[in-house]
Amino acid sequence: MSLIDRIEENPIIAAIRHENDLQFALDSSVSTIFLLHADIFNINQLVDRIKDNGKNVFVHMDFLEGIGKDKKALKYIARNIKPDGIISTRSSHIKYAKEENVFSIQRFFMVDSLSYETTIKTVKTTAPDMIEVMPAVIPRVISRISKQLDIPIIGGGLVTTKSDVIEVLKFGAIGVSTGKKELWNL
């Protein structure tokens, strides 16, 4: 089953900001975990632990501490840490991930019409495997993006209720990332 299929089958994604939340995510029904905080000392152990529990793991490159943000850093993560994929706001990370055949999710923040247009243009240039649109509680924008781009979309940010999850999925996202533990077992 592909990464996209797993997310479509179980669209709640645990977004882990604190290591002490990891066990809760591992015990939950989520199939995918976004590591939003890790460092050079714990990244290997965290990724292995998640994978050993049969879950997909994506490392957020922008928040990884103690390792550079360049091509060598991504190559090291891809070849030595071996997550299922990476997340980044940076187009260069998406380019490097493609070179290393690593699944990539590019994260975009929607604040105005210019950021919307920039997102469309950037995705067409960088060609990530998936995008994450933030904040997710703007479902009409997710709907517009899903009609303009032929790429899976995850909604993330400010998702706090079950109705937020349902609304985001209804408008075209295949998954919803959230740090709200209460939603990880929906």
Secondary structure in CASP SS format (residue, H / E / C, confidence):
PFRMAT SS
TARGET T0000
AUTHOR 0000-0000-0000
METHOD secondary structure of the structure
MODEL  1
M C 1.00
S C 1.00
L H 1.00
I H 1.00
D H 1.00
R H 1.00
I H 1.00
E H 1.00
E H 1.00
N C 1.00
P C 1.00
I E 1.00
I E 1.00
A E 1.00
A E 1.00
I E 1.00
R C 1.00
H C 1.00
E H 1.00
N H 1.00
D H 1.00
L H 1.00
Q H 1.00
F H 1.00
A H 1.00
L H 1.00
D H 1.00
S C 1.00
S C 1.00
V C 1.00
S C 1.00
T E 1.00
I E 1.00
F E 1.00
L E 1.00
L C 1.00
H C 1.00
A E 1.00
D E 1.00
I C 1.00
F C 1.00
N C 1.00
I H 1.00
N H 1.00
Q H 1.00
L H 1.00
V H 1.00
D H 1.00
R H 1.00
I H 1.00
K H 1.00
D H 1.00
N C 1.00
G C 1.00
K C 1.00
N E 1.00
V E 1.00
F E 1.00
V E 1.00
H E 1.00
M H 1.00
D H 1.00
F H 1.00
L E 1.00
E E 1.00
G C 1.00
I C 1.00
G C 1.00
K C 1.00
D C 1.00
K H 1.00
K H 1.00
A H 1.00
L H 1.00
K H 1.00
Y H 1.00
I H 1.00
A H 1.00
R H 1.00
N H 1.00
I H 1.00
K C 1.00
P C 1.00
D C 1.00
G E 1.00
I E 1.00
I E 1.00
S E 1.00
T C 1.00
R C 1.00
S H 1.00
S H 1.00
H H 1.00
I H 1.00
K H 1.00
Y H 1.00
A H 1.00
K H 1.00
E H 1.00
E C 1.00
N C 1.00
V C 1.00
F E 1.00
S E 1.00
I E 1.00
Q E 1.00
R E 1.00
F E 1.00
F E 1.00
M C 1.00
V C 1.00
D C 1.00
S H 1.00
L H 1.00
S H 1.00
Y H 1.00
E H 1.00
T H 1.00
T H 1.00
I H 1.00
K H 1.00
T H 1.00
V H 1.00
K H 1.00
T H 1.00
T H 1.00
A C 1.00
P C 1.00
D C 1.00
M E 1.00
I E 1.00
E E 1.00
V E 1.00
M E 1.00
P C 1.00
A C 1.00
V C 1.00
I C 1.00
P H 1.00
R H 1.00
V H 1.00
I H 1.00
S H 1.00
R H 1.00
I H 1.00
S H 1.00
K H 1.00
Q H 1.00
L C 1.00
D C 1.00
I C 1.00
P C 1.00
I E 1.00
I E 1.00
G E 1.00
G E 1.00
G C 1.00
L C 1.00
V C 1.00
T C 1.00
T C 1.00
K H 1.00
S H 1.00
D H 1.00
V H 1.00
I H 1.00
E H 1.00
V H 1.00
L H 1.00
K H 1.00
F C 1.00
G C 1.00
A C 1.00
I C 1.00
G E 1.00
V E 1.00
S E 1.00
T E 1.00
G C 1.00
K C 1.00
K H 1.00
E H 1.00
L H 1.00
W C 1.00
N C 1.00
L C 1.00
END
